[in-house]
Amino acid sequence: MDIPVQIAIRLKPPSLADSTQCIFSNPVTQIVITESGQTFHVNRALPVDCTQAHLFNSFMIPQINCFLDGCDTSVVIFGQSKTGKTYTLFGPGFECIHSECDQGIVPRFLTEIFHKLNQMPEREFVLHITWMQVVNNNIFDVLGAGLVRCNNVEETFQYLQMGWRQRCQGNNHTVFTVSVEQKWVGTNGVLNHRMSTASFCDLAAYPDPGLYALENILKELLAGNPPKQINYDRCILTAMLRDSFGGRAFTWVIGCISAEPEDYQDTLKILNLCLCCRGIKNFVTVNLFADNNTPVYGEKTILPNTDNNFNLQFATAQWIKLVSNAEGLFNKILQSKSLTEADINQVSEWLFLKAECDECLNSDNVVDNKDVNTKQGLPRIAEDTEPSELSESDVDSDSEEDTHSDTVFQDKLEKFMEYFREKNDQLFAERCEEYLNHVDSDDITISETSGSQSLPIMTSQSNSGRRRTIQPGESLSGAELELLRKVAAKAISPESQKILIESRKKDLDPEPKLIERELLKMIDTPKIDEICKKYKMTKEKYTQKQILARKLSKEISSTQSQLKELINLCIAKERLIDELTRTLLHNNENKPSEKGIECSVIDQDTIKEIKRHETNLKTYKKQIEQIKKQIKKDEKRKNTLDIELVKDKLKLDELSDTSVDVKDKKVNSLKHFTNRITQLDSILKEKTNDLENTDLSKDKELMLRKEIKNLRKTRECLHDQRCSLGHKRKVYKSLSDSEERKLLECEEAIEAIDTAIEYKNNLICGKSPSASLSDSQDNKDSRSRGEQMLMARLDKLSHDEMKTLLYRYFQKVVDLRGACAALEAGAASAADEAAAWRARAAAAWRHAQRLKPHAHTRHFQSIHRCLDSGNAERALSLGMTSDSETSDDAMRLVNRMKQLARYPAPPVIPSQNLRQLMPATNIPVAKVTKEKNKLVIIQQNKKH
Ligand SMILES: Nc1ncnc2c1ncn2[C@@H]1O[C@H](COP(=O)(O)OP(=O)(O)OP(=O)(O)O)[C@@H](O)[C@H]1O
């Protein structure tokens, strides 16, 4: 979320009560006004008498909440010297003499944080503090221990005291940070793992190089430069405040100003600087760890139980996991800000509905057992072994208890099934409708491939807002639709398919809820409920009768034992009476008469005793009779009960057959639906992933297209440049060296741009653009060790390094191409020269061939002439130069030479004589002319 930096202005109270004030603040209108009437609108215009507590409460409480939610926060204080910057941040000091009321923002913040965290025992947290000072662009660790872990407020205050003593006094910057890592399991059963940092910066007063550097950064940010392009590392202070300005922190800037007239100019400067910050927006976001939002389930969640509720529990657990996964993804997508507003609304609605479901699932109405840990998603469906109404009856046998708990369990199970069915149906129907409703009407098709199992997918534009929470149908791929058809087809009876097909044939818009109803019918048949109720009632009666029967038989057996005892007593009494009677008779027979009076007294006693015993015996016998009667009665009752029990048993068996059938059906339906839920959830998950990917890839695609567009523009420019250079070369036949190089660069750059465009196009089309560079196993294996090392190094290169490297290679390539072009030109001219020479040689050869016979002849003629003229030496030298050893002329010449060598040379004749001596080689020529009827013949030499 983009949040502008917030501004608060605090006026230092005047040193003297009656001193004049040149700056005023209006906390109602949040305006700071100068004596000249200049106004500054700020977020908090704090009054002169503003207390430390008021300052803290007026804007730090929301900061604390934000911080505990996992966002970074920051407080930066500007102000001239002695305007109360340190006082605002820390207070007057940490000694006991100082009142707690004077505590500044930092101690209050720490106290509040510990207080709040202690109020949330479910949160595990680790808190660290650091206290740094920037003195002359050098960093100084006030606490001397870097990050210091604090477990409670007391410990933290000890460090504050220590730091207060150790800190450097003077005009320097102080940065105090508090970082907290928190971990807790939310009510939805997912882990929250966050990290937040709060920084408190007490800036030095002007003039300070760090402050100037910060001022420049603020100006750059205000000019609209993205933070990524701003060099925060120009000094330590700016590097430390990277997050506060243009970063991810929720920042408050506090301007501490003096209201006194002599400080007016400095105050204006600080006010303007603070106002500068108002235009800066920070991207505040929750800092999450990778494991944030992962579902956390205790072992308690999945209970080993009967088959029936195991499925139920498993389905529920899976369901919750899947929905939580989707929730995590949705949260991430929301944070990524890659969604349109409509999408954000939908996702938010989904999250809201999910929260509603969680609330509902975790409510105590659903599950009686209140001990269930609500953090673990759906409360545990526990076996209820608590005694209920029936247990009050006199049931003492184990089997009775079992039967009783069975009944209770049956009830519970029914209840849970009912609940689960409702929820499941509701959720499933929603999903089903969403999927089916959002396919375009064109998609009403019956898949030919799936044969009779195929389902016509219908559409209806009707939708309720709630059901439009997720609209996967809008972007369902063909494969997904097919999967959905299959999933739905499995659940729909052939009859309903027929109805659907028929309704489609009639060209009616089939009611989308038909499918839903059909699905619901599968598990929600009234017959099943009736049977279940009847079975339940009969079973209850049967159990009661069983109990009664048991009670009776127990009573009978106890009466029988009582009877036995009485009978034994009677027997004993009879024996006693017999014995007494026998004694009495014996006494009467053996005793003398004188003792008669004494004897009769004893006899009377014995008689009395006998009589008493006989009366007792009679009573016993009566009792025995009564007991016998009672036993008979009880036995009769028991027999009746037994008969009834047998009858009931038969009835139960009968019902049970039906109910088992029904139960089986139910279990099957439940299983089936569990599977379907899993399938649908996997689709949902896929769709969620797709949604994320699509949105991401859409953005990416847009970006790529933009890049391609830009590249094309660049290419066009380069192309124009290349054309103009080419044209120039054509016209002037040559280019300067730099122009030649430029041309090469253009060509090379165009080639590189073409490759880049192709690469990006491939990315858009989803093709692997750099198969050769991709790190597939095959490629890795096929690379030599050297190549692998090179690739590993390239992988480690930073963006800038890569850019430099590429530029160098580009230059190298251009150099090489230049050298190559020069070489090619040299080679071409050499080849031309060679060709010219070859042509000349050929011509010479032909010429030589043509001239050869004449030359020979002329050569030999001249030799002969020399010989003839007697110039043997000349002839010899000419002969020496002749190359005609094999020719006849040569042979003849050689012979003549040999003769000349044998005979001496003739005497030298003067040339005039020689002419006379010459044979008539000059044949006289007669010229005949006609002069008047006369023929004139004139002899004349040829030479004349
Ligand atoms: N609002 C205030 N209420 C009471 N006392 C104040 C207030 N503001 C400042 N003081 C007092 O003014 C004095 C100077 O304040 P403080 O040291 O905080 O200024 P400072 O801007 O940090 O100065 P420096 O830049 O020199 O570090 C301190 O004694 C402080 O107690």
The ligand as a Tripos MOL2 file, in Angstrom:
@<TRIPOS>MOLECULE
LIG
   31    33     1     0     0
SMALL
NO_CHARGES

@<TRIPOS>ATOM
      1 N1          9.0200   20.2110   24.5880 N.pl3     1 LIG1
      2 C1          9.9320   20.3620   25.5640 C.ar      1 LIG1
      3 N2          9.5590   20.3680   26.8370 N.ar      1 LIG1
      4 C2         10.4560   20.5000   27.8090 C.ar      1 LIG1
      5 N3         11.7590   20.5740   27.5980 N.ar      1 LIG1
      6 C3         12.2180   20.5640   26.3610 C.ar      1 LIG1
      7 C4         11.3250   20.4450   25.2630 C.ar      1 LIG1
      8 N4         12.0390   20.4310   24.1380 N.ar      1 LIG1
      9 C5         13.3180   20.5340   24.5170 C.ar      1 LIG1
     10 N5         13.4220   20.6050   25.8340 N.ar      1 LIG1
     11 C6         14.6700   20.7590   26.5940 C.3       1 LIG1
     12 O1         15.5320   21.4970   25.7640 O.3       1 LIG1
     13 C7         16.8410   21.0470   25.8680 C.3       1 LIG1
     14 C8         17.3990   20.7490   24.5030 C.3       1 LIG1
     15 O2         16.6790   19.6980   23.9770 O.3       1 LIG1
     16 P1         17.3590   18.5380   23.1480 P.3       1 LIG1
     17 O3         18.7160   18.2010   23.7070 O.co2     1 LIG1
     18 O4         16.3880   17.4650   23.0690 O.co2     1 LIG1
     19 O5         17.5170   19.2800   21.7830 O.3       1 LIG1
     20 P2         18.1770   18.7030   20.4970 P.3       1 LIG1
     21 O6         17.4320   19.2800   19.3610 O.co2     1 LIG1
     22 O7         18.2780   17.2490   20.5520 O.co2     1 LIG1
     23 O8         19.6030   19.3400   20.5290 O.3       1 LIG1
     24 P3         20.9260   18.8330   19.7920 P.3       1 LIG1
     25 O9         20.6620   18.9930   18.3220 O.co2     1 LIG1
     26 O10        21.9700   19.7480   20.2890 O.co2     1 LIG1
     27 O11        21.1460   17.4270   20.1600 O.co2     1 LIG1
     28 C9         16.8350   19.8100   26.7480 C.3       1 LIG1
     29 O12        17.2750   20.1780   28.0480 O.3       1 LIG1
     30 C10        15.3840   19.4230   26.7750 C.3       1 LIG1
     31 O13        15.0810   18.8580   28.0450 O.3       1 LIG1
@<TRIPOS>BOND
     1     1     2 1
     2     2     3 ar
     3     2     7 ar
     4     3     4 ar
     5     4     5 ar
     6     5     6 ar
     7     6     7 ar
     8     6    10 ar
     9     7     8 ar
    10     8     9 ar
    11     9    10 ar
    12    10    11 1
    13    11    12 1
    14    11    30 1
    15    12    13 1
    16    13    14 1
    17    13    28 1
    18    14    15 1
    19    15    16 1
    20    16    17 2
    21    16    18 1
    22    16    19 1
    23    19    20 1
    24    20    21 2
    25    20    22 1
    26    20    23 1
    27    23    24 1
    28    24    25 2
    29    24    26 1
    30    24    27 1
    31    28    29 1
    32    28    30 1
    33    30    31 1
@<TRIPOS>SUBSTRUCTURE
     1 LIG1         1 GROUP 0 **** ****
